[in-house]
């Protein structure tokens, strides 16, 4: 099982802060594909190149591996000033 977290505006846009997926093994890219297949309305939010992803609290790119026991967090870019 993997734990998937959504932060900041993504949490509001997707209507969910956390979900768990059983029997997933792949990459961040394939995880996004699975999520968009299950929740088609999420595509417009997850296909944004500005969205950042962390696997086990380490920033990751779309080719990063995701396996059982991992935590994957999606969050929009942080701005400030």
Secondary structure, 3 states (H helix, E strand, C coil): CEEEEECCHHHHHHCCCEEEECCCCEEHHHHHHHHHHHCHHHHHHHCCCCCEEEECCEEECCCCEECCCCEEEEECCCCCC
